[in-house]
Amino acid sequence: MKLKINIFLSFAMGCMIASSLEAAYTIKNGKLLEMAEVATMSVQEHYSAASNAYQSEKWDDLVRQANIIIKNFPASPFVHESLFFLGSGNFHLQELEDADEYLSRYLKKQAACQYFEQAIGLRLAIAEAFRQGSKKHLFGVGALPRWIPAGDDALSIYEEIISALPHHDIAARALFGKGMILTQRDDFSLANETMQNLIRRFPKHVLATDGYVEICRNYLKQAKTTFPNPDFLELAEINLSKFQDNFPGDAKLEEAHQLFQEMQEFYAGHLYETAQFFERTKKPQAARLYYMKLAHRYPSTHAAQLAREKLGQAGNVVSSSLPAPSVQPVADSLQPHE
């Protein structure tokens, strides 16, 4: 194992050395600079060239001009906007780590930023890319493969955006992205708390509807990964009821209803298995009790249909007059007892 690590590190160092040998260097003002980064015009002219490159979306040239300004004219007021140019250029060149570093420095350097909203928007896009699977370079070296997951970086970016613009539309998108990362990590409680925060702050935002759906999905996941707890079903019912009240007729309501129905099927299935257990162990009265509970509480489920058939066979058919509302009442207990 140690040999493999040493071989890999030697390979990595070789890549870095080979990369550095491709560029020619010179000394200027006591600094080692690549020849391409040496100023050939005044700072104003280089800044004008950078602005033109930004407007015409020539990202390689934008990065080069911004680097020239920062490295050759460190005291110039143009350095601040050059940080944004570096961030923007690197973003479009898919160097997301470098892009976020420069954009973060740009936003922290001054209170008033000419490209404030654009920088925030780019940082959100970087976080979204990290959330969706884009990775970072090994050891932060551009010449090495992108193998390092960047979920933590995405969470940090989302948090900074939410803090900087708590009531702006972009914060809604950051809250949703944060909630989705927490869901991917199976941190369902914190994910739902984040989605609920999104809904409270932005009750009419289009992403609020997605938040309601994801909360319902998370309650279903929680129910399936822990012992069936009726609290999850009750919370899911409250969430669905709020969704219906705030977005009546929304197309995503159907998905939320399907998730809630699946959740009811899961809980009903658990009750049915309990009834079956009592039936197998020759305790018909206990089995009958659970079949009746099931048919009453989850009348629209497949398990309830099976339970009604069982009760019918025993001559104890549940009354057909039981109400069957669109959102069913939740179970108060799922513990088996006789």
N, C-alpha and C positions, 0 to 999 in steps of 0.2 A: 504493500500500500504506500509506504514511504517513497519507494522508488517511483511509483506512478505519479505521486505528487511532485517530486523533483523534476521528472520528465515534463510534466505539464507546465511547471513554473519556468523551466528552461525554454519551452516552446513560447510561452507568453512573453518572456523577455526578448526572445528573438523577434517576435512580431513587432514589439515596441521599437526595438533597435532598427529593424528594417523600415518601419514607418518613418522614423526620424531621419534616416539616411536619404529618403526621397526628397527632403527639403534642403535648400541651401540656406545658410545662416550668415549673419553679420553682427558685429558689435556696434551698438549705437547708444550713446549716453550711459555707458556702463552696463547695458542690457543686451542679452543675446536674443536677436530677433530673426525670424524667417525673412528672407529677402522679399517675399510677397507682402510682409507686414510693415515694411519700411515706408514711411511717408514720402511721397513724391510731390505733394502739393501742400497748400496751407490747410489748417484744420477746417476752415469754412468750406473749402473746396471738397475735401474728403466727406464732410457732413452732407453737402449737397449731393455728392455722388451716392452716398448711402440712402438719402431720401429718395432719389430717383430709382435706385435699385429696389427699394421697398415698394414704391408705387407700381413699378413694372414687374414685380414679383420675380426678380432675379436673385434668388436666395443665396447662391454661392458668392456673388459679388457683394451682396448686403453684408454677409458675415465678414468678408475680407475688409471692406471699408470700415465697418464698426470696430474690428480688431485694430486696424491702423490708428483710429482715433484714440482708443483706450490705451494702447501701448505707447504711442508716440506723444500724446498730448494729455497726460493724466490729470492735469489741473484745469483742463478746458471745461466750460459748462456744457459742451456737447457730449461729454462722456455719459451723462445720465441717460439721454435718449438713445445713445449708442448701446447701452445695456438692453434696452427694449429691442433694438434692431437685432442684436445678437440672439436674444431669446426667440424672436419671431423667425429669424432665418434658420436657426437650429431646429425649431419646431417643424418647419416645412421640409427640412432635410432629414426629418425623422430621428434627430439626435435629441430625444425627449429629456434625458437627464440634464444635458447642458442647457437646453432651452429653459427648463424649470429653474435651474440655478440662476441664470441671468435675469429671468423675469421676476424671481423672488427678490433679488438684489435691487432691481429697478423699482419695485413697489415699496421697498423699505427705505430707499435712499432719500426720498423727499415726500413731503405731505401732498404736494400738488404734482400730478403726473399728466403730461399731455396725452399719453396713450393708456390711461388708467383702465378704462373699460376693456380695451383691446387686450391688455396684459392679463386682466382677470379672466377674460374669455379664453385666452390661450391656455392659461393654467387649468381651467376647468376641462378643456379638451385633452390636456395631458393626463389629468386624473382619470378621465373617462377611458383613455387608451390603456392606462395601467390597470384599471378595473377590468377591462375586457381582455386582458391577457398580455399586453406588451410588456416586455421584460427589460431589465437594465444590463449594462455591460459588466462582465466579471471585473472585480476590483475597480470599477469605474473607469476602465481604460477602453477608449473607443475602438482600438484595434482588436479587442477580444470579443468573443461571442456574447450575445444577449441571452443570458441564462438565469438571471436573478429576478425572482418575482418582485413586483413593485406595489403590492397591495397596501403596505404601510405608508408608502409615499403618497398614494392616492388618498388615503384617509387624512393624512396631514394637510394635503392641499384642500380637500373638501372643508376641513375644519377652519382653515384660514379664510376661505371664501365666505363661509357662513358667518364668521366673526366680523369680517370686513364689511359685508353688505347684507345684514341680517334680514332685511325686508325687500331686497331686490329680487327680481325674477331669477337671477343666476343662483341665488341662495336656495331656491326651491329645487333647482337641478342638482345642486351640491348635496342637499339633504337626501334626495332620492338616491343619488349615487352612493352616499355613505351607507344608507340603509341596505342597498343591494350588496355591498361588500360585506357588511355584517351578516347578512343572510347567507352569503357564500361560505362564511366561516361558522355557520350554524349557531351564531349568537342571536337567537330568535327574539329574546326579550328586548335586547338593546336595539335590534333592527326595528321591531315594532314601535318602540319608544321614539325612534328617529322618524319613522313614517308618520306617527301621530303628531310629532312636532311639525312636520311638513304640512299636514292637514290643518293644524291649528293656525299656523302662520299664513298659509295660502289656501283658504277654504274653497276658493273657486278656481284655483289653478288646474290646468289640464292634468298635471302630474298628481294632484290630489286623488283623482280617480284610480290611478295606478297604485297609489299608496294604500287605498282601501283594499284593492285586490291582493296586494302583496301581504298585507296584515292577515287577511283571511288565509292565504296560502301558508303563512308562517305558523298560524295556529294549527292548521292541519298537520304540518310537519312536526310541531311540538307534540301533538296528540299521538302521532305514530311512533315517536322516538322515546316516549315516556309511558308509564302506566296510564291508561285512559283516565284523564282527570276532567270531570264535568266542567271545571272552571274554564278550560280552553273553549269548550263549545259555547258556554254562556258569553264569553268575551267575543267570540266570533259572531254570535247572534247580534250582540250590541253593535259591533262594527258594521255588519251588514245592514242593520236597521238605520244607522246614521248615513250610510252610503245611499240607501234608498230615499231618505228624507232630503239629502243635500243634492243628489243628482238623479232625480226621478227620470226614468226613460233613457239613462245613459247606456250606451252599447256594452260597456264593460260590466254592467250589473249582471248580465247573464253569466259571465265567467265567475263572478263572485258567488252567485247562486249555485253554480255547479260545484265550486270548491266547498261551499257550506253543505250541499247535499252529500258530497263525498265524505265529509266529516261526520255527518249523521249516519251514513252507511257504516262507517268505521265503528262508531259507538254502538250502533244497533247490532253490528256483527259480534261485538264483544258480549253484549247481553245474550245474544242467541247462543254463543258458545257456552256461556255460563248455564243457560237453560238445558243445553244438550248434555253438559256434564252431570247435572242433577238427574236428567232422564236416564243416562247410562248407569248411574249409581243407584237406580231404583228409588228415587225420591220424587215421585210425580207431583206432589203438592208444591214443592219448591220450584220444579221445572215450570209448572203451570203459572206460578207467580211471575216468573221472569218472562215467559211468553206474553203474559198480559201487560206487564210493564213495557215491554218492547213494542207491542202493537199499539199501545196508547201513546207512547212518547215519540215514536218515529214512524207514524202510520204510512208515510210515503216511501219507505225504504223496502228494498228487496227482502231483507231479513224479517221485516214486519209481515210481509206476505206469507213467508214460510211459517212464522209464528201463528198467524191466523189459521193456516191450514192445520197446524198441529192442534190448536185449540178446537177447531171444528171437528177433527177426528175424535177428540176426547169429549165432544158434546158440550164444549164451553166456548162457543163462538163469541168473540168480542163484539159489542154493539157497533153497528155500522153508523150510528149517529154521532160517533166521536168526531170532534172538530179536527180539521186538517189544514191549519193556516199555512201561508206561503213560507213563513219562517217558523219552524217548529219549536215548542218549548223544550228546554234542555233538561238533561237528567240531573236529579239531585244527588244520586249516589250510584256508583257502579260496583260497589263491593258486594260479592256474593254472600247471601245468608239464607237460612231456611226460615 
